[in-house]
């Protein structure tokens, strides 16, 4: 088995040196924490990922889960890992301490998810959904629901799911057929849900399903959808488990990847009454479920980041060791020494591409999680409002671009390893298979693009879009004459201008009654926006790194690249900070131009996909 690799140094850089996570400890909500505690939790999480989860990754992929007579069984090693996971309090790091969580910020929760996902992402889906279900119930459930369910979820004693998708209602959730029938003060739930992650398994004694259904007589469409708490085993008023609630699994899917995560078809009310309890108000289910969905969307971005980062680390290690070919300077000398493939320019291009994407995505996802902390717990109302708008804007970009870029990085990882990358001898082929689903579930990336354009750019007076743009504009103005990175800042400013031009074009099309055109190019627009955000964050981090570098070398800065490289060999921190500068320059110079190409295509006026007869 390949060794476990984790770029803990860059994780700590983004967390502490860039986002200054310690500032959270000045808030009343997190006043009991400090950087030392954050660091300890990260170290322990890395240990868990390497020693417990990473060995499980291959086992789950090759053994998978077994479906027998309506029951789903996971491998024995998975049970051992789950016990250790729960004993360590890893199910709900950000959950309220009142109900058994650790009370950590979402920023730290996301950090831990990335670390643990690098070890074994399919396993992590079970506790991830469980935590999100508990969080929803903690916010919207009655006092009795909180008392009976939340602690059992946060401690991992029970599992949790979200049940939206049906065979005729995937992205169009409002078309669902699942019924909620009044039965006194309760509701009987009847229907079928598909593609339910960990809908059935033998890791926990009970599974709590959060189910979207339509109460009889409710309006059609999304405005008539309500949310119900539906446990697999009914829960008595004293918290003990009662009778089977007639929630059953009729099948699991055979999939391309994430073999360790059972994807179930769940049937409610077959063979007997299935009771559910209404969460919140009738016909407001999608509003409540959006909290869980948005948490899950950040989780999906972390999936892309974790697998992409793991692929990069595996490819980097392989490229340093794999001997093949000679240095191009000696290509005509048959006796020239053979060199590691990391010496070849095309391999270096692929590796730096993976490095830049990984570092940019890490900053983007962590910033989004930090925005969630701002929105909920910042001391000032203005901070909370800005955090909410920033969270709204970044979430669909994180989910869509994070999943797409993560998959692309896993493909590049295979390419670096060549033929060995396509075999099961190395984990990169599994990373690729496990990453692909991320662009599909929790709202396809096309849905994310529509959400970004329709709700975050056009909706609510463009408040979410303008919140980010105001931050970007202030940064561009402040750094327009930066001593060493002004050229990158200028290129980012031009990318901003092209994005604004596209937005104005969309607005004009809408004013003219042409609503199809903006929808046609919503996905390219999201990618264009993501490239701008990535370039901004990478360059901003490069500025931090440059200051750190200057403080280290002072007036003794090397005069040549050769001298810098010698210093890097002597001092890993010099190598790290210079690497941040290279990541930013590479992305802005070679990747950001794609944003201009996207803009050109959008502004072309081409309507062929709408007009063509297919």
DAKASUL-V432874 format. One record per backbone hydrogen bond with DSSP energy under -1.0 kcal/mol. NH is the residue of the N-H (numbers start at 1). CO is the residue of the C=O. E is the energy in kcal/mol with one decimal. If there is no record, write none. Layout:
nh	co	e
NH	CO	E
NH	CO	E
//
This chain:
nh	co	e
8	6	-1.9
11	7	-1.7
12	8	-2.4
13	9	-1.9
14	10	-2.5
15	11	-2.1
16	12	-2.9
17	13	-1.2
18	13	-2.1
19	14	-2.5
21	15	-2.1
23	20	-2.1
24	21	-1.7
25	22	-1.6
26	23	-1.4
27	24	-1.7
31	28	-1.2
33	30	-1.8
38	34	-2.3
39	35	-3.0
40	36	-2.2
41	37	-2.4
42	38	-2.1
43	39	-2.5
44	40	-2.5
45	41	-2.3
46	42	-2.4
47	43	-2.0
48	44	-2.4
49	45	-2.7
50	46	-2.2
51	47	-2.7
52	48	-2.3
53	48	-1.9
54	49	-2.5
57	53	-1.1
60	56	-2.8
61	57	-1.7
62	58	-2.5
63	59	-2.9
64	60	-1.3
66	73	-2.7
68	71	-2.8
71	68	-1.7
73	66	-2.9
79	75	-1.1
80	76	-1.8
81	77	-2.2
82	78	-2.5
83	79	-2.1
84	80	-2.0
85	81	-2.5
86	82	-2.6
87	83	-2.7
88	84	-1.7
89	86	-1.6
90	85	-2.1
95	92	-1.1
99	96	-1.2
100	97	-1.4
101	96	-2.6
102	92	-1.8
103	95	-2.3
104	93	-3.2
109	105	-2.2
110	106	-2.7
111	107	-1.7
112	108	-2.5
113	109	-2.1
114	110	-2.4
115	111	-2.3
116	112	-2.9
117	113	-2.8
118	114	-1.8
120	116	-2.4
124	120	-1.4
126	123	-1.3
128	124	-2.0
129	125	-2.1
130	126	-1.9
131	127	-2.6
132	128	-1.9
133	129	-2.5
134	130	-2.3
135	131	-2.5
136	132	-2.1
137	133	-2.3
138	134	-2.5
139	135	-1.6
140	136	-2.8
141	137	-2.2
146	142	-2.6
147	143	-2.3
148	144	-2.3
149	145	-2.6
150	146	-1.0
153	149	-1.7
154	150	-3.0
155	151	-2.1
156	153	-1.2
158	152	-2.5
159	206	-2.5
161	208	-2.1
163	210	-3.1
166	169	-1.9
169	166	-1.3
173	171	-1.6
175	172	-1.9
176	173	-1.8
179	190	-3.0
180	214	-2.2
181	188	-3.0
183	186	-3.2
186	183	-1.8
187	276	-1.3
188	181	-3.1
189	274	-3.4
190	179	-2.2
191	268	-1.8
193	266	-2.7
194	165	-2.3
196	264	-2.7
198	262	-2.8
199	196	-1.6
205	157	-1.2
208	159	-3.2
209	230	-2.2
210	161	-1.2
211	228	-2.7
212	163	-2.0
213	226	-2.3
214	178	-2.7
216	180	-1.8
218	215	-2.7
224	221	-1.8
225	222	-1.3
226	213	-3.1
228	211	-2.4
229	277	-2.9
230	209	-3.4
232	207	-2.8
234	243	-2.9
236	240	-3.2
239	236	-2.1
242	234	-3.9
245	232	-2.8
248	267	-2.5
250	265	-2.3
253	263	-2.3
261	258	-1.9
264	196	-2.5
265	251	-2.4
266	193	-2.9
267	248	-3.3
268	191	-3.0
269	246	-2.4
276	187	-2.7
277	229	-2.3
279	227	-2.9
284	281	-1.2
285	225	-2.3
288	284	-1.5
289	285	-2.7
290	286	-1.6
291	288	-1.1
293	289	-2.9
294	290	-2.9
295	291	-1.9
296	292	-2.5
297	293	-2.1
298	294	-1.8
299	295	-2.0
300	296	-2.3
301	297	-1.9
302	298	-2.1
303	299	-1.6
304	300	-2.1
305	301	-2.4
306	302	-3.3
307	303	-2.4
308	304	-2.3
309	305	-2.9
310	306	-2.5
311	307	-2.3
312	308	-2.2
313	309	-2.6
314	310	-2.3
315	311	-2.6
316	312	-2.9
317	313	-2.1
318	314	-2.3
319	315	-2.7
320	316	-1.5
322	318	-2.9
324	339	-2.7
330	327	-2.6
331	328	-1.3
333	330	-2.0
336	333	-1.7
339	325	-2.6
341	322	-2.4
342	319	-1.7
343	340	-2.1
344	341	-1.8
348	344	-2.2
349	345	-2.3
350	346	-2.0
351	347	-2.5
352	348	-2.6
353	349	-2.0
354	350	-2.2
355	351	-2.6
356	352	-2.8
357	353	-2.3
358	354	-2.5
359	355	-2.5
360	356	-2.5
361	357	-2.9
362	358	-2.4
363	359	-1.9
364	360	-2.3
365	361	-3.0
366	362	-2.4
367	363	-2.3
368	364	-1.9
369	365	-2.3
370	366	-2.6
371	367	-2.2
372	368	-1.6
373	369	-1.7
374	370	-2.5
375	371	-2.8
376	372	-1.4
377	373	-2.9
378	374	-1.6
384	380	-2.1
385	381	-2.5
386	382	-2.2
387	383	-2.7
388	384	-2.2
389	385	-2.2
390	386	-2.5
391	387	-2.5
392	388	-2.6
393	389	-2.3
394	390	-2.5
395	391	-2.1
398	394	-3.2
399	395	-2.6
400	396	-2.3
401	397	-2.2
402	398	-1.6
403	399	-1.5
404	400	-2.3
405	401	-3.0
406	402	-1.9
407	403	-1.9
408	404	-2.3
409	405	-2.3
410	406	-1.8
411	407	-2.0
412	408	-2.2
413	409	-2.2
414	410	-1.8
415	411	-2.0
416	412	-2.4
417	413	-1.7
418	414	-1.0
420	417	-1.2
431	427	-2.2
432	428	-1.9
433	429	-1.9
434	430	-3.0
435	431	-1.8
436	432	-1.2
438	435	-1.5
439	436	-1.4
440	437	-2.2
441	437	-2.1
445	439	-2.0
448	444	-1.9
449	445	-1.9
450	446	-1.9
451	447	-2.4
452	448	-2.7
453	449	-2.4
454	450	-3.2
455	451	-2.2
456	451	-1.4
457	452	-1.3
458	453	-1.8
462	459	-1.7
463	460	-1.3
465	456	-1.7
466	462	-2.8
467	463	-1.9
468	464	-1.6
469	465	-2.4
470	466	-2.7
471	467	-1.5
472	468	-2.7
473	469	-3.2
474	470	-2.2
475	471	-2.0
476	472	-2.8
477	473	-2.5
478	474	-2.2
479	475	-1.8
482	479	-2.0
489	485	-2.0
490	486	-2.5
491	487	-1.8
492	488	-2.2
493	489	-2.2
494	490	-1.8
495	491	-1.8
496	492	-2.3
497	493	-2.1
498	494	-2.0
499	495	-1.8
500	496	-2.5
501	497	-2.0
502	498	-1.9
503	499	-2.3
504	500	-2.4
505	501	-1.9
506	502	-2.5
507	503	-2.3
508	504	-2.1
509	505	-2.5
510	506	-2.5
511	507	-2.3
512	508	-1.6
513	510	-1.4
514	509	-2.6
515	513	-1.2
519	515	-1.2
520	516	-2.4
521	517	-1.5
522	519	-1.0
525	521	-2.0
526	522	-2.2
527	523	-2.0
528	524	-2.5
529	525	-2.7
530	526	-2.5
531	527	-2.4
532	528	-1.6
533	529	-2.4
534	530	-3.0
535	531	-2.5
536	532	-2.4
537	533	-2.6
538	534	-2.8
539	535	-2.2
540	536	-2.4
541	537	-2.6
542	538	-1.8
543	539	-1.8
544	540	-1.5
545	541	-2.7
546	542	-2.6
547	543	-1.7
548	544	-2.0
549	545	-2.6
550	546	-2.6
551	547	-2.1
552	548	-1.4
553	549	-2.4
554	550	-2.4
556	553	-2.1
564	560	-2.0
565	561	-2.4
566	562	-1.8
567	563	-2.1
568	564	-2.3
569	565	-1.7
570	566	-1.2
571	567	-2.1
575	571	-1.6
576	572	-2.4
577	573	-2.5
578	574	-2.3
579	575	-1.8
580	576	-1.3
581	577	-1.3
582	578	-2.1
583	579	-2.3
584	580	-1.9
585	581	-2.4
586	582	-2.7
587	583	-2.3
588	584	-2.6
589	585	-2.4
590	586	-2.4
591	587	-2.0
592	587	-2.8
594	591	-2.2
595	592	-2.1
597	593	-1.7
598	594	-2.5
599	595	-2.2
600	596	-2.4
601	597	-2.0
602	598	-2.4
603	599	-2.6
610	607	-1.1
611	607	-2.2
612	608	-3.0
//
